[in-house]
């Protein structure tokens, strides 16, 4: 394969891998939003650390996906960036919803 994108496209053809990847999408979205907001303000991780009191190492871990931040930590970062957190619940595609309902015993 000549590029990561081609490799990713190939790997995601496997339904099990695609399902796992899709399940992590909310985490990827939070990470990307944080990185985009920080870069938009031309801040380094160290500078964001100074504004939040969160260690630079923890900010790096959040951005790399190896640390799962609490909602309070996300709100603290948003405040430091002069932003607010917006959380949405959006409908799943019909096929995803049907598959999850069949596999669930919760009501």
N, C-alpha and C positions, 0 to 999 in steps of 0.2 A: 504494500500500500504506500502511496506517495504522500499521504497527509493524514493528520489526525482526524480531520472531518470525514474523510473517506473511510477510515478505520471505524470511527464511531457509527457511521451510517450502516456499515456492514454488520457490526456487533448488534446494533439495535434491531436488526431483522429477526433476531431470536426473541420470541414472544415472552419468555421468562425474564430475560435481561431487560427487555423494554418495559415490562411491568414494574420491575424493581427500580429502574431509572425513573419512570414516571412517578412512582411513589415518593421519590426524593425531590421532586420538582419544587415543592414549597420551600424546602431548605435552600435549594439552589437560587431561588428567586430572592430570598432574604439576603443571602450572601452577595448576590450581584447588585441588589439595590444599595446595600451598604458600601460596597466598593465604588459604585458609580457616584453616589452622593459625596463620598470622601474625595474622590478625584475631581469631581465638579468644583469643589471648593479648594482644590489644589493643596490638600492637606496630606501629610505623611501619616503613617500609622503612629509614629512617635508624637506628632502634634495632636492627633485625635486622642491619644492616651492622656496627654496633658490636659485636654479639655474635659475628659470624662472621669479621670481617676482610675480608669481600667488600664491594666498594664499593656504595654505595647505587645508583649508576647501573647496575651489573651486576645487582643485585636487581631493579631496575625493568625491565631488558631481559629478564630471565628471566620475570618476571610478565607482560610484554606479548607474550612469544613471539618476541622478536627475538634472543634469545641461547639457545643450546642448552647447558645445563649438563652437566658430566660427572657420572658417578655419585658420584665423590668429593665434588664440590661439593654435590650433593643431600644426601649423608650429613652433610656439615659443617653445612648449614642445619638438617637434622633434629636433630642433636646440640644446636645452639644453641636449638632450640625444645623441648628435652627430649623428643624423640620419636625413633622409629626408622623406617627405610625398610622397607617391605614390598613385595616384588615378587612378582607372581603370573603364572603362565602359565595362561590359561583357554582352553577350547576355543572355536574360532570356530563360527559357525553352519555347518551342513552345506553350505549353498549357497555361502558364501564359501570354505570349504575346498576344495570341488570346483573352483570357478573358479580358485583359486590353483594347485592341483595341475596342472590342465590347461595353465596358462600357464608352468609351471616345468619346467626340464630338470634340476634338481638332485635328487639322491637322498640 
